[in-house]
Amino acid sequence: MERSEAAARIAELTVELHEHNHRYYVLAQPIISDQAFDALLKELEALERAFPDLVDDNSPTQRVGGDITRNFPTVAHRYPMLSLGNSYSREEVAEFVERVQREIGTVTFVMELKYDGVAISLTYQDGRLIRGVTRGDGEKGEEVTANVRTIRSIPLILRGADHPALFEVRGEVVFTRKQFDRLNRQREDAGEELYANPRNTAAGTLKLQDPKEVARRGLENFIYGIQGDRLPERSHYANILRAKAWGFRTPDPARRFIAQASDLDGIMAFIDHWDSQRHALEVAIDGVVIKVDDLDVQAELGMTAKSPRWAIAYKFAAEQATTELRQVSYQVGRTGAITPVAELAPVLLAGTTVKRASLHNADQISKLGLHIGDRVRVEKGGEIIPKIVGVLLEARPVNALPVIFPTTCPECGTPLVRLEGEAQHYCPNEHQCPPQIIRRIEHFVSRKAMDIEGLGGETVEELFKEGLIANIADLYKVTKEDLLALGKGWGEKSARLVVDGIAGSRSIPFERVLFAIGIRHVGETVAKKLARAVQSMERLAAMNKDELTTIEEVGPVIAESIVDFFAVEGNRTILERLREQGLRFGSDPSEVVQVGDRLKGLSFVVSGVFRNFSRDGIKEAIERNGGKVSGSISSKTSYLLAGADMGPAKRAKAEQLDVRVIDEDEFTRMIEG
């Protein structure tokens, strides 16, 4: 066959196979037999072998998996994948609806099933899949495109021509109940341990290095959102229907998987229906998501640091089981927090065998009135570790001993302290208490902090017990020879990996160093805000509580924690050693967003649609010129920057608080002079 003939036939087979794939896996309406489909696929495979230069990344043959993927590169999300705020009662849903209507007026809400799977972001350019990325930390995730291509309900090439040139689709990767049961039957036949639950198995499958194995397992995908600068509709619901026409598997209005309502009664009717019917679905769900339908109203409502203010997730009541409380153990965290953990007689709960449950703190133990040997009710809702929610008093054994919270650290014997206003007890012996030191080092080397490859929890504990490290600064004196001398488990390659990882961490940006050193209450988001505001460790160490509370996201509790951290001589000594090792204790000028100070000291609230800026672009312009962006109007707001279609509620609030309203033209004059 001539090359031109092969190219034409490959194009023809590609279109035909994609169409049959869509009919089978998305519409569940096949029009040819499996044998006929396989014959077409084999013909295409043969042509691609004969003409390898004609193979396309989005060919139907790529569904069966490609080469082994040794690692998954980290990729920044163009649009953050924020987590939703959770509600567990009708009252919380009512509060959400009331807040939205108070700020905006009457709006339409969309309700969707909350699939219990793994979030994925899919990028399409010119109608072709170019990238699949896991949620990760919401700002960046791991690229798993090769594995995503094996999921047959994800279109590789879109249908129609009315889709944006570049956009992202958000979905949930899941196992159907039928497919999950099939996998476990196969493992049972092979004498292997069964998978615990569909969600964890889907997460693990999506990260397998062999795409062929991913393809064999049979993941599914449901689309629940679209992100892009030029979406075809200003309605979330309408865009989901468009996505269905483009070839995605979406919530189906005909089967009540998605619906609209403008009042609380309509929302709760949808929730009540699926709370009782969820077990009949082919895929596990754990709740319902409620969203404001209008995209412009979504933009006006904005977001908090972690969640959109225009959506909420209603979680169904968690499943419960009863079992015996055998003992209570106490864990010491990196900040010295003492966490009690219930040791239970094993019990099956929500698809997993539960042996331990969180007790949170001393107040929780006292509230439950726990005794050793009690029959307890265990619940597994949003928690990874289940929790005890009640005691069957009538089943309490005679002479059962009450659970008494310790007064001294279970690891080092130091008397515990409890800070005013806090529920947690702490061991204050932070520089000599072994588990605190180990957990602090584990946090320091973790992926979101210094990201030192080869140093997991077991390795850190080994190095500590062998006397090679006693704090985070000691890591930088560890040599390859030190590791090889440990013997078993250490070879040239593993030792070199750790030493190189430690050396490479010296280039980690200041904001992550600030997160890594483990100041209590300073998480990733606060560390970023602090790094941008103070620019150096020296300045941060010199600030008092009043100065710190002027920084966005820093309240009195965080400010006090920062001051207390730098007041400890041991912490200052470790930081000085880290500085001597070359860690970045300040922001590189090339990384600083600000390029001018025309807006210094000014705070802006942005609302509406703009001619010459995207919403993110205009916020970036504010920050690049020294200003600050806030999500809500307050007496501290300098300007309300109003674009087209801004809702009346924002303007009314600005007038009430005497906040000046400016348009895009005036803003441009402010930054250009």
C-alpha positions as CSV (number, residue, x, y, z in Angstrom):
1,M,0.0,0.0,0.0
2,E,1.3,3.5,-0.9
3,R,1.9,5.9,1.9
4,S,-0.9,8.3,0.8
5,E,-3.4,5.4,0.7
6,A,-2.2,4.3,4.2
7,A,-2.7,7.8,5.5
8,A,-6.2,8.1,4.1
9,R,-7.2,4.7,5.5
10,I,-5.6,5.5,8.9
11,A,-7.6,8.7,9.1
12,E,-10.8,6.8,8.1
13,L,-10.3,4.1,10.7
14,T,-9.4,6.7,13.4
15,V,-12.7,8.5,12.9
16,E,-14.7,5.3,12.7
17,L,-13.1,3.7,15.8
18,H,-13.5,6.9,17.9
19,E,-17.2,6.9,17.0
20,H,-17.7,3.3,18.0
21,N,-15.7,3.9,21.2
22,H,-18.0,6.8,22.1
23,R,-21.2,4.8,21.3
24,Y,-20.0,1.9,23.5
25,Y,-18.4,3.6,26.5
26,V,-20.3,6.9,26.7
27,L,-23.7,6.3,25.2
28,A,-23.9,2.6,25.9
29,Q,-25.4,2.2,22.4
30,P,-23.0,0.0,20.3
31,I,-23.9,-0.6,16.7
32,I,-21.2,-3.2,15.9
33,S,-20.1,-6.3,17.7
34,D,-16.9,-6.5,19.8
35,Q,-15.4,-8.8,17.1
36,A,-16.0,-6.2,14.4
37,F,-14.5,-3.5,16.5
38,D,-11.4,-5.6,17.2
39,A,-11.0,-6.3,13.5
40,L,-11.0,-2.6,12.7
41,L,-8.5,-1.9,15.5
42,K,-6.2,-4.7,14.4
43,E,-6.2,-3.2,10.8
44,L,-5.3,0.2,12.2
45,E,-2.5,-1.3,14.4
46,A,-1.1,-3.1,11.3
47,L,-1.1,0.1,9.3
48,E,0.6,2.0,12.1
49,R,3.3,-0.7,12.4
50,A,4.0,-0.4,8.6
51,F,4.0,3.4,8.7
52,P,5.2,4.4,12.2
53,D,5.6,8.1,11.1
54,L,1.8,8.2,10.7
55,V,1.0,7.2,14.3
56,D,-0.9,9.9,16.2
57,D,-0.7,10.4,20.0
58,N,-4.5,10.3,20.0
59,S,-4.9,7.2,17.8
60,P,-7.5,4.7,19.1
61,T,-4.5,2.2,19.3
62,Q,-3.1,4.3,22.2
63,R,-6.1,3.2,24.4
64,V,-4.3,-0.1,25.1
65,G,-1.3,1.7,26.7
66,G,2.1,2.7,25.7
67,D,5.6,2.5,27.1
68,I,6.5,2.4,30.8
69,T,6.4,5.8,32.5
70,R,9.3,6.1,35.0
71,N,8.1,9.3,36.6
72,F,5.3,11.8,36.5
73,P,6.4,15.4,36.0
74,T,4.8,18.0,38.2
75,V,2.7,20.5,36.2
76,A,1.0,23.7,37.3
77,H,-2.7,24.0,36.8
78,R,-3.7,26.9,34.6
79,Y,-6.9,27.2,36.8
80,P,-6.5,26.0,40.4
81,M,-8.4,22.8,41.4
82,L,-9.9,24.0,44.7
83,S,-11.5,21.7,47.2
84,L,-15.2,22.3,48.1
85,G,-16.5,23.3,51.5
86,N,-18.4,20.4,53.0
87,S,-21.8,20.4,54.7
88,Y,-23.5,17.6,56.5
89,S,-27.0,19.1,57.3
90,R,-29.9,20.8,55.7
91,E,-29.2,23.8,57.9
92,E,-25.7,24.3,56.4
93,V,-27.1,24.0,52.9
94,A,-29.7,26.6,53.8
95,E,-27.0,28.9,55.1
96,F,-25.1,28.6,51.8
97,V,-28.2,29.3,49.8
98,E,-29.2,32.2,52.0
99,R,-25.7,33.8,51.8
100,V,-25.7,33.6,48.0
101,Q,-29.1,35.1,47.7
102,R,-28.3,37.8,50.2
103,E,-25.3,38.9,48.2
104,I,-26.7,38.3,44.7
105,G,-30.4,37.9,44.7
106,T,-32.4,35.0,43.2
107,V,-30.1,32.7,41.3
108,T,-30.3,29.2,39.8
109,F,-28.4,26.4,41.4
110,V,-27.1,23.2,39.7
111,M,-27.0,19.9,41.7
112,E,-24.7,17.0,40.7
113,L,-23.8,13.7,42.1
114,K,-20.5,13.7,44.0
115,Y,-18.6,10.8,42.6
116,D,-16.2,9.1,45.0
117,G,-13.1,8.9,42.9
118,V,-10.0,10.8,41.9
119,A,-10.1,14.3,40.4
120,I,-8.4,14.8,37.1
121,S,-7.8,17.9,34.8
122,L,-7.8,17.3,31.1
123,T,-6.5,19.9,28.6
124,Y,-7.7,20.1,25.0
125,Q,-6.2,22.2,22.3
126,D,-7.9,22.4,18.9
127,G,-10.2,19.5,19.9
128,R,-7.4,17.1,20.8
129,L,-6.4,15.8,24.3
130,I,-2.9,17.2,25.1
131,R,-2.5,16.6,28.8
132,G,-4.0,14.9,31.8
133,V,-3.0,16.1,35.3
134,T,-3.9,14.9,38.8
135,R,-5.3,17.4,41.3
136,G,-2.2,17.2,43.5
137,D,-2.2,20.2,45.9
138,G,-4.7,22.1,43.9
139,E,-2.1,24.4,42.3
140,K,0.0,21.7,40.7
141,G,-0.4,18.0,40.0
142,E,1.4,15.2,38.3
143,E,1.0,14.7,34.6
144,V,-0.4,11.2,33.8
145,T,-1.4,11.7,30.2
146,A,-0.2,8.3,29.0
147,N,-2.5,6.6,31.6
148,V,-5.4,9.0,30.9
149,R,-5.4,8.0,27.2
150,T,-6.3,4.4,28.2
151,I,-9.6,5.5,29.8
152,R,-12.1,4.9,27.1
153,S,-14.8,7.3,28.3
154,I,-12.3,10.2,27.9
155,P,-12.4,11.4,24.2
156,L,-9.0,11.7,22.6
157,I,-10.5,13.8,19.7
158,L,-13.6,15.9,20.3
159,R,-16.8,15.6,18.3
160,G,-18.2,18.7,16.5
161,A,-16.4,22.0,16.0
162,D,-18.0,24.4,18.5
163,H,-15.6,23.8,21.3
164,P,-13.0,26.4,22.5
165,A,-9.6,26.3,20.9
166,L,-8.0,25.8,24.4
167,F,-9.8,24.7,27.5
168,E,-9.6,22.4,30.5
169,V,-12.2,19.8,31.6
170,R,-12.5,18.6,35.2
171,G,-13.6,15.2,35.9
172,E,-13.6,12.2,38.4
173,V,-11.7,9.0,37.6
174,V,-13.6,6.1,39.1
175,F,-14.2,2.3,39.0
176,T,-17.7,1.2,38.5
177,R,-18.9,-1.3,41.1
178,K,-19.0,-4.0,38.4
179,Q,-15.4,-3.4,37.3
180,F,-14.1,-3.2,40.8
181,D,-15.8,-6.5,41.7
182,R,-14.3,-8.1,38.6
183,L,-10.8,-6.9,39.6
184,N,-11.2,-8.4,43.1
185,R,-12.5,-11.7,41.7
186,Q,-9.3,-11.9,39.5
187,R,-7.1,-11.2,42.6
188,E,-9.0,-13.8,44.6
189,D,-8.5,-16.4,41.9
190,A,-4.8,-15.6,41.9
191,G,-4.6,-15.9,45.7
192,E,-3.8,-12.2,46.1
193,E,-4.9,-9.7,48.7
194,L,-8.2,-8.0,47.7
195,Y,-8.4,-4.3,47.0
196,A,-10.0,-2.4,49.9
197,N,-12.3,0.1,48.0
198,P,-12.9,1.5,44.6
199,R,-11.6,5.1,45.3
200,N,-8.2,4.1,46.6
201,T,-7.8,1.5,43.9
202,A,-8.6,4.2,41.2
203,A,-6.0,6.5,42.7
204,G,-3.4,3.8,42.7
205,T,-4.2,2.7,39.2
206,L,-4.0,6.2,37.8
207,K,-0.4,6.4,39.1
208,L,0.8,3.0,37.8
209,Q,4.0,3.2,35.7
210,D,2.7,0.7,33.1
211,P,-0.1,2.2,31.0
212,K,-0.9,-1.2,29.6
213,E,-1.9,-2.3,33.2
214,V,-4.0,0.8,33.6
215,A,-5.8,0.0,30.4
216,R,-6.5,-3.6,31.5
217,R,-8.1,-2.4,34.8
218,G,-10.8,-0.4,33.1
219,L,-11.1,3.0,34.7
220,E,-14.0,5.3,33.9
221,N,-14.4,9.1,34.0
222,F,-17.3,11.5,34.6
223,I,-17.0,15.2,33.7
224,Y,-18.3,17.8,36.1
225,G,-16.8,21.1,35.0
226,I,-15.1,23.1,32.3
227,Q,-12.5,25.9,32.6
228,G,-11.5,28.3,30.0
229,D,-11.3,32.0,29.0
230,R,-13.9,31.7,26.1
231,L,-16.5,29.1,27.1
232,P,-19.5,28.9,24.8
233,E,-22.1,29.5,27.5
234,R,-22.2,31.6,30.7
235,S,-24.1,28.7,32.3
236,H,-22.4,25.8,34.0
237,Y,-25.3,23.6,33.2
238,A,-25.4,24.6,29.5
239,N,-21.6,24.0,29.2
240,I,-22.0,20.5,30.7
241,L,-24.6,19.7,28.0
242,R,-22.2,21.1,25.4
243,A,-19.5,18.8,26.8
244,K,-21.8,15.8,26.3
245,A,-22.2,16.7,22.7
246,W,-18.4,17.0,22.3
247,G,-18.1,13.3,23.5
248,F,-17.6,13.4,27.2
249,R,-19.4,11.2,29.7
250,T,-21.3,13.7,31.8
251,P,-24.0,13.7,34.5
252,D,-27.2,12.8,32.6
253,P,-30.3,15.1,33.1
254,A,-32.5,12.4,31.7
255,R,-31.5,10.1,34.6
256,R,-31.6,12.8,37.2
257,F,-27.8,12.8,37.6
258,I,-27.9,16.6,37.3
259,A,-30.7,19.1,37.9
260,Q,-31.4,22.8,38.4
261,A,-33.3,24.5,41.2
262,S,-33.8,28.1,42.4
263,D,-34.8,27.3,46.0
264,L,-33.9,25.2,49.0
265,D,-36.8,22.8,48.6
266,G,-35.7,21.9,45.1
267,I,-32.1,21.4,46.2
268,M,-33.1,19.2,49.2
269,A,-35.5,17.1,47.0
270,F,-32.5,16.2,44.8
271,I,-30.4,15.4,47.8
272,D,-33.1,13.3,49.5
273,H,-33.7,11.3,46.3
274,W,-30.0,10.3,45.9
275,D,-29.5,9.7,49.6
276,S,-32.0,6.9,49.4
277,Q,-31.1,5.7,45.8
278,R,-27.3,6.0,45.8
279,H,-26.7,2.3,46.3
280,A,-28.4,1.5,43.1
281,L,-25.9,3.5,41.0
282,E,-23.2,1.9,39.0
283,V,-20.6,4.2,40.7
284,A,-20.2,5.0,44.4
285,I,-21.2,8.5,45.4
286,D,-20.7,10.2,48.8
287,G,-22.9,13.2,48.4
288,V,-24.2,16.0,46.2
289,V,-22.5,19.1,44.9
290,I,-24.5,22.3,44.7
291,K,-23.2,25.1,42.4
292,V,-24.3,28.5,41.3
293,D,-25.1,28.1,37.6
294,D,-24.2,31.5,36.3
295,L,-20.5,31.8,35.6
296,D,-20.4,35.5,36.0
297,V,-22.1,35.2,39.4
298,Q,-19.5,32.6,40.3
299,A,-16.8,35.1,39.5
300,E,-18.5,37.8,41.5
301,L,-18.9,35.5,44.6
302,G,-15.2,34.6,44.3
303,M,-13.2,32.2,46.4
304,T,-11.6,31.8,49.8
305,A,-8.0,30.7,50.1
306,K,-9.1,27.1,49.7
307,S,-12.6,26.9,48.3
308,P,-15.0,28.6,45.9
309,R,-17.8,30.6,47.6
310,W,-20.2,29.6,44.8
311,A,-20.3,25.9,45.5
312,I,-20.7,23.5,48.4
313,A,-20.7,19.7,48.8
314,Y,-23.4,18.0,50.8
315,K,-22.0,14.8,52.3
316,F,-24.3,11.9,53.0
317,A,-24.3,10.6,56.5
318,A,-21.4,8.4,57.1
319,E,-21.8,4.7,57.6
320,Q,-21.4,3.3,61.2
321,A,-20.4,0.0,62.8
322,T,-20.0,-1.2,66.3
323,T,-16.9,-2.8,67.8
324,E,-14.8,-3.2,71.0
325,L,-12.4,-0.5,72.3
326,R,-9.3,-2.6,73.2
327,Q,-6.9,0.2,74.1
328,V,-5.9,3.8,73.6
329,S,-2.5,4.8,72.4
330,Y,-1.0,8.3,72.1
331,Q,0.9,9.7,69.2
332,V,3.3,12.7,69.4
333,G,3.3,14.9,66.3
334,R,6.0,17.2,64.9
335,T,4.6,20.2,66.8
336,G,4.4,18.2,70.0
337,A,0.6,17.8,69.8
338,I,-0.6,14.6,71.6
339,T,-3.2,12.7,69.6
340,P,-5.1,9.8,71.2
341,V,-5.9,6.9,68.9
342,A,-8.4,4.2,69.7
343,E,-7.2,0.6,69.1
344,L,-10.2,-1.4,68.0
345,A,-11.2,-5.0,67.4
346,P,-11.2,-5.2,63.5
347,V,-14.5,-4.3,61.9
348,L,-15.6,-3.9,58.3
349,L,-16.8,-0.3,57.6
350,A,-17.5,1.4,54.3
351,G,-15.5,-1.3,52.4
352,T,-12.4,-1.3,54.6
353,T,-11.3,-3.1,57.7
354,V,-11.0,-0.6,60.5
355,K,-8.6,-1.3,63.4
356,R,-8.0,2.3,64.7
357,A,-10.0,5.4,65.1
358,S,-9.2,9.0,66.0
359,L,-10.1,10.4,69.4
360,H,-8.8,13.9,68.6
361,N,-8.1,15.2,72.2
362,A,-8.7,14.9,75.9
363,D,-12.0,16.7,75.7
364,Q,-13.3,14.2,73.2
365,I,-12.4,11.3,75.5
366,S,-14.1,13.0,78.4
367,K,-17.2,13.8,76.3
368,L,-17.5,10.2,75.2
369,G,-16.8,8.9,78.7
370,L,-14.7,6.0,77.3
371,H,-13.8,2.9,79.2
372,I,-11.5,0.1,78.0
373,G,-13.6,-2.8,76.7
374,D,-16.5,-0.5,75.7
375,R,-18.7,-1.3,72.7
376,V,-18.3,1.8,70.6
377,R,-19.9,3.2,67.4
378,V,-17.4,3.9,64.7
379,E,-18.0,6.3,61.8
380,K,-16.1,6.8,58.6
381,G,-17.2,9.9,56.8
382,G,-14.8,12.5,55.4
383,E,-12.0,11.4,57.8
384,I,-9.3,9.2,56.5
385,I,-9.0,7.7,60.0
386,P,-12.4,6.7,61.3
387,K,-13.7,8.3,64.5
388,I,-15.7,7.0,67.5
389,V,-19.0,8.8,67.7
390,G,-20.8,7.0,70.6
391,V,-20.7,4.3,73.3
392,L,-23.2,1.5,74.0
393,L,-23.3,2.0,77.7
394,E,-25.6,-1.0,78.3
395,A,-22.8,-3.2,76.9
396,R,-20.0,-1.9,79.2
397,P,-18.2,-4.7,81.0
398,V,-18.3,-4.8,84.7
399,N,-15.2,-3.2,86.4
400,A,-14.2,-1.6,83.0
401,L,-11.4,1.0,83.6
402,P,-12.0,4.6,82.4
403,V,-9.6,6.1,79.8
404,I,-7.4,8.7,81.5
405,F,-5.5,11.2,79.4
406,P,-1.8,11.3,80.3
407,T,-0.2,14.2,82.2
408,T,3.3,13.5,80.8
409,C,4.6,12.9,77.3
410,P,4.3,9.1,76.5
411,E,7.6,9.3,74.7
412,C,10.0,11.5,76.8
413,G,8.1,11.9,80.1
414,T,8.0,15.7,80.0
415,P,4.9,17.2,81.7
416,L,2.3,18.2,79.0
417,V,1.0,21.7,78.5
418,R,-2.3,23.0,77.2
419,L,-2.3,26.5,75.7
420,E,-5.2,28.8,76.5
421,G,-8.0,28.5,73.9
422,E,-6.6,25.3,72.4
423,A,-8.0,21.7,72.7
424,Q,-4.7,20.0,72.2
425,H,-2.1,19.0,74.8
426,Y,1.5,19.5,73.8
427,C,4.9,18.2,74.8
428,P,7.1,21.3,75.1
429,N,10.3,19.3,74.8
430,E,10.6,20.0,71.1
431,H,14.4,19.6,70.8
432,Q,14.8,16.4,72.8
433,C,11.5,14.5,72.3
434,P,12.4,11.8,69.7
435,P,9.0,11.5,67.8
436,Q,8.8,15.3,67.5
437,I,12.3,15.5,66.0
438,I,11.5,12.6,63.6
439,R,8.2,14.0,62.5
440,R,9.7,17.5,62.1
441,I,12.4,16.1,59.8
442,E,9.8,14.1,57.9
443,H,7.9,17.3,57.3
444,F,11.0,19.2,56.2
445,V,11.9,16.6,53.6
446,S,8.4,16.1,52.3
447,R,7.3,16.8,48.7
448,K,5.5,20.0,49.5
449,A,8.4,21.3,51.5
450,M,12.0,20.6,50.6
451,D,11.1,17.6,48.4
452,I,14.3,15.6,49.2
453,E,14.0,12.4,47.1
454,G,14.9,9.1,48.9
455,L,14.1,10.3,52.4
456,G,10.8,8.7,53.4
457,G,9.6,8.2,57.0
458,E,11.4,4.9,57.5
459,T,14.7,6.3,56.2
460,V,14.5,9.4,58.4
461,E,13.7,7.3,61.5
462,E,16.7,5.0,60.6
463,L,19.1,8.0,60.3
464,F,17.8,9.4,63.6
465,K,18.2,6.1,65.5
466,E,21.6,5.5,64.1
467,G,22.7,9.0,65.3
468,L,23.4,10.5,61.9
469,I,20.8,13.3,62.4
470,A,19.2,14.9,65.4
471,N,17.5,17.9,63.7
472,I,16.8,19.2,60.2
473,A,20.2,21.0,60.0
474,D,22.0,17.7,60.5
475,L,20.8,16.5,57.1
476,Y,23.3,18.7,55.3
477,K,26.3,17.1,56.9
478,V,25.3,13.5,55.9
479,T,27.7,12.0,53.4
480,K,27.4,9.1,51.0
481,E,30.0,7.2,53.1
482,D,27.8,7.7,56.2
483,L,24.9,6.0,54.5
484,L,26.9,3.2,53.0
485,A,28.3,2.4,56.5
486,L,24.8,1.7,57.7
487,G,25.0,-1.6,55.8
488,K,21.8,-3.5,54.8
489,G,19.5,-1.7,52.4
490,W,22.1,0.9,51.4
491,G,23.9,0.8,48.1
492,E,25.8,3.2,46.0
493,K,22.7,4.2,44.0
494,S,20.3,4.8,47.0
495,A,23.0,6.7,49.0
496,R,23.8,8.9,46.0
497,L,20.1,9.6,45.5
498,V,19.7,10.9,49.1
499,V,22.9,13.0,49.1
500,D,22.0,14.5,45.7
501,G,18.5,15.2,46.9
502,I,19.8,17.0,50.0
503,A,22.2,19.1,47.9
504,G,19.5,19.9,45.4
505,S,17.2,21.2,48.1
506,R,19.4,24.3,48.5
507,S,17.6,25.7,45.5
508,I,14.1,25.3,46.9
509,P,12.3,28.8,47.0
510,F,12.1,30.8,50.2
511,E,8.3,30.3,50.6
512,R,8.8,26.5,50.7
513,V,11.7,26.8,53.1
514,L,9.4,28.8,55.3
515,F,6.8,26.1,55.2
516,A,9.4,23.4,55.7
517,I,10.9,24.7,59.0
518,G,7.6,23.8,60.7
519,I,6.3,26.9,62.5
520,R,3.0,25.9,64.1
521,H,-0.1,27.0,62.2
522,V,2.0,28.1,59.2
523,G,0.8,26.0,56.3
524,E,1.5,26.3,52.6
525,T,-0.8,29.2,51.9
526,V,0.3,31.2,54.9
527,A,3.9,30.5,54.1
528,K,3.4,31.9,50.6
529,K,1.7,35.1,51.9
530,L,4.5,35.6,54.5
531,A,7.3,35.1,51.9
532,R,5.7,37.6,49.5
533,A,5.2,40.1,52.3
534,V,8.4,39.9,54.3
535,Q,10.9,38.9,51.5
536,S,13.5,37.5,54.0
537,M,13.8,35.3,57.1
538,E,15.7,38.1,58.9
539,R,12.7,40.5,58.6
540,L,10.2,37.8,59.6
541,A,12.2,37.0,62.8
542,A,12.4,40.7,63.7
543,M,8.6,41.4,63.4
544,N,6.3,41.7,66.4
545,K,2.7,40.4,66.7
546,D,1.1,43.7,65.6
547,E,3.3,43.9,62.5
548,L,2.6,40.3,61.6
549,T,-1.2,40.7,61.8
550,T,-1.1,43.3,59.1
551,I,-0.1,40.5,56.6
552,E,-3.0,38.8,54.7
553,E,-4.0,35.5,56.2
554,V,-2.1,36.1,59.5
555,G,-4.3,36.5,62.5
556,P,-3.4,36.8,66.2
557,V,-2.9,33.0,66.7
558,I,-0.5,32.6,63.8
559,A,1.3,35.8,64.7
560,E,1.9,34.6,68.2
561,S,3.1,31.2,67.0
562,I,5.6,32.9,64.7
563,V,7.0,35.1,67.4
564,D,7.2,32.2,69.8
565,F,9.1,30.1,67.2
566,F,11.8,32.7,66.7
567,A,12.1,33.3,70.5
568,V,13.4,29.8,71.0
569,E,17.2,29.7,71.0
570,G,17.2,26.1,69.6
571,N,15.2,27.2,66.6
572,R,17.5,30.2,66.0
573,T,20.5,28.0,66.1
574,I,19.1,25.5,63.6
575,L,18.1,28.3,61.3
576,E,21.6,29.8,61.4
577,R,23.1,26.4,60.5
578,L,20.6,26.1,57.6
579,R,21.6,29.6,56.4
580,E,25.3,28.5,56.5
581,Q,24.4,25.5,54.3
582,G,23.1,27.9,51.6
583,L,19.3,27.4,51.9
584,R,17.3,30.3,50.5
585,F,16.3,32.6,53.3
586,G,15.0,35.3,51.0
587,S,13.1,35.8,47.8
588,D,15.1,36.0,44.6
589,P,14.3,39.4,42.9
590,S,13.6,37.5,39.7
591,E,10.8,35.6,41.4
592,V,9.1,38.6,43.0
593,V,5.8,39.4,41.3
594,Q,5.9,43.1,42.1
595,V,7.6,45.3,39.5
596,G,6.3,48.7,40.7
597,D,4.7,50.4,43.7
598,R,2.1,52.6,42.1
599,L,-0.6,50.7,44.1
600,K,1.4,50.2,47.3
601,G,-0.8,50.2,50.3
602,L,-4.0,49.9,48.3
603,S,-6.5,47.0,48.5
604,F,-8.8,46.1,45.6
605,V,-11.9,43.9,45.2
606,V,-12.4,42.8,41.6
607,S,-15.8,42.1,40.1
608,G,-17.3,41.7,36.7
609,V,-15.8,41.1,33.2
610,F,-13.1,43.3,31.6
611,R,-12.3,44.2,28.0
612,N,-8.4,44.1,28.1
613,F,-7.8,41.8,31.1
614,S,-8.9,38.3,32.2
615,R,-10.0,38.3,35.8
616,D,-6.7,36.6,36.8
617,G,-4.8,39.0,34.6
618,I,-6.2,42.1,36.3
619,K,-5.5,40.7,39.7
620,E,-1.9,40.0,38.7
621,A,-1.6,43.5,37.4
622,I,-2.7,44.8,40.9
623,E,-0.1,42.6,42.6
624,R,2.7,43.5,40.2
625,N,2.2,47.1,41.0
626,G,2.3,46.6,44.8
627,G,-1.4,46.4,45.5
628,K,-3.4,43.7,47.3
629,V,-6.4,41.8,46.1
630,S,-9.2,40.9,48.5
631,G,-12.2,38.6,47.9
632,S,-14.8,40.7,49.8
633,I,-15.5,44.4,50.5
634,S,-14.7,45.7,53.9
635,S,-13.9,49.1,55.5
636,K,-10.2,48.4,54.6
637,T,-11.0,48.1,50.9
638,S,-9.5,51.0,48.9
639,Y,-11.3,50.4,45.6
640,L,-14.0,48.2,44.0
641,L,-12.7,47.6,40.5
642,A,-15.9,47.1,38.5
643,G,-16.2,45.4,35.2
644,A,-19.2,44.7,33.0
645,D,-22.0,42.6,34.5
646,M,-21.0,43.3,38.1
647,G,-23.9,42.4,40.4
648,P,-25.8,45.1,42.2
649,A,-25.0,43.6,45.7
650,K,-21.3,44.5,45.4
651,R,-22.0,48.1,44.4
652,A,-24.5,48.5,47.2
653,K,-21.9,47.2,49.7
654,A,-19.3,49.6,48.4
655,E,-21.7,52.5,48.7
656,Q,-22.6,51.4,52.2
657,L,-19.0,51.3,53.3
658,D,-18.0,54.5,51.3
659,V,-15.6,52.4,49.1
660,R,-14.8,54.2,45.8
661,V,-15.9,52.3,42.6
662,I,-13.5,52.6,39.6
663,D,-13.7,51.1,36.1
664,E,-11.0,49.4,33.9
665,D,-10.0,52.7,32.2
666,E,-9.3,54.4,35.5
667,F,-7.4,51.4,36.8
668,T,-5.2,51.4,33.7
669,R,-4.4,55.1,34.2
670,M,-3.4,54.3,37.8
671,I,-0.8,51.7,36.8
672,E,0.4,53.5,33.7
673,G,0.6,57.0,35.1
